């Protein structure tokens, strides 16, 4: 973190904190839940999640947004309604359903300038899609510039009535969903121009505290002695990873990114931006309050005064902050120890470089601007999907130039990513697929027999590589990007265009409302887009700015 930005954040935070009444009370949070057929209204609202009050961009008027609950096989029809009106932030939007494959409904993936144009103020778009073969823990968030960092993030869970691991837990409902997010006191359109941005606080289920701030409310996860709970952890971060642990309790990992794993006993786990885990907690300790901890990877992070924490409260314990002590982890989760419960094994010949398509991507950073194989991703003015439907088929015909890789249908792809420059490790997310992690970042071991299968993976540290495999069985353009929003916005992305010649026939209908999004968005004036003077505001805070 650069000192000029840190100083500015500290001054803003402490000045405001003086006017806020200290509140030490903590309270349980139960998510407001929606069914998979619903309106999801995006609007601005002033909230105080960590003791600091600011305007935000929210789904359903809450942070995090309402829990969308479905059962395996349900049809989704989510009408995203844009009621944004705060000119200090973006007034257009898009919503991505993270981890859902959108097979045959690429146009509903919700990625601005890849699969659609953004939804303009006072507009709406119905995301209609099926999820026939997926169940697990997912989430939704804005995919329009850095808008999710202003609050547009929420959980999405698809329950499986025939979950083969259900014998391991007794409770799995809206009370066991745990969202972990970073939070910023300065608005994202301003922060996106700065180099080296760090969050002010960590919010667990929408509540937290910040350094120098009041003893604001903390979230509570309620348990009853003797019961077993499936905790669904969702990493909703814009930047840091979090080390998650609960004082005095072990956890059994049973899911990674919507895919069941062989049960693995741990006492802590690292969760990167975009990742999800289900862990089983057995409430077998003395009735008491226990700290639930999520330490961000930000330098100098601590738990002092309840920072980066929530409360695990046994039934019968007093309503008070815990006094339990943090112990060093002796059984941390290692990604290489995670194995799929169902159909393990990476596709293709089990040797490095022997896939049908072998890609090598080198990520780099120069002056805060990221590139892949020397190309800085800049969103095209015409969404890639619309380009394909208009007749473009080859990488050289698709924009952005150098930002699209065309892949043949039904091929095994092996992608190696080597990370150079600062900012690593990067959480790498591929839309439209889960992939097998045959080499985890930072590991020298290749595993084609039973590697973890997921949709977000750490790239490893500087100078390290990770290797993933998947099959191109889902025609359409799919985004591959760093899930640190500031890095994505600064160019860390590329589009995988799968079998473009088959995309039109692969799509299960294309609504007129989707075609209308671009003409409406392209007609907007700068004031209708919002955040007009964000660069000037950033320049007033620090000189460490990205190119405008």
Secondary structure by P-SEA (a helix, b strand, c coil): ccaaaaaaaaaaaaaaaaacccccbbbbbbcccccccbbbbbbbbbbbcccbbbbbbbccccccccccccccbbbbbbbbbbbcccccccccccccccccccccccccccccccccccccccbbbbbccccccccccccccccccccccccccbbbbbbbccccccccccccccccbbbbbcccccccccccccccccccbbbcccccccccccccbbbbbbbcccbbbbbbbbccccbbbbbcccccbbbbbccccccccccccccbbbbcccbbbbbbbbccccbbbbbbcccccccccccccccccccccccccccccccbbbbcccccccccccccccccccccccccccccbbbbbbbbcccccccccccccccccccaaaaaaacccccccccccccbbbbbcbbbbbbbbbbcccccccccccccbbbbccccccccccccccccccccccccccccbbbbbbbccccccccccccaaaaaaacccccccccccccccccccccccccaaaaaaaacccccccccaaaaaaaacccccccc
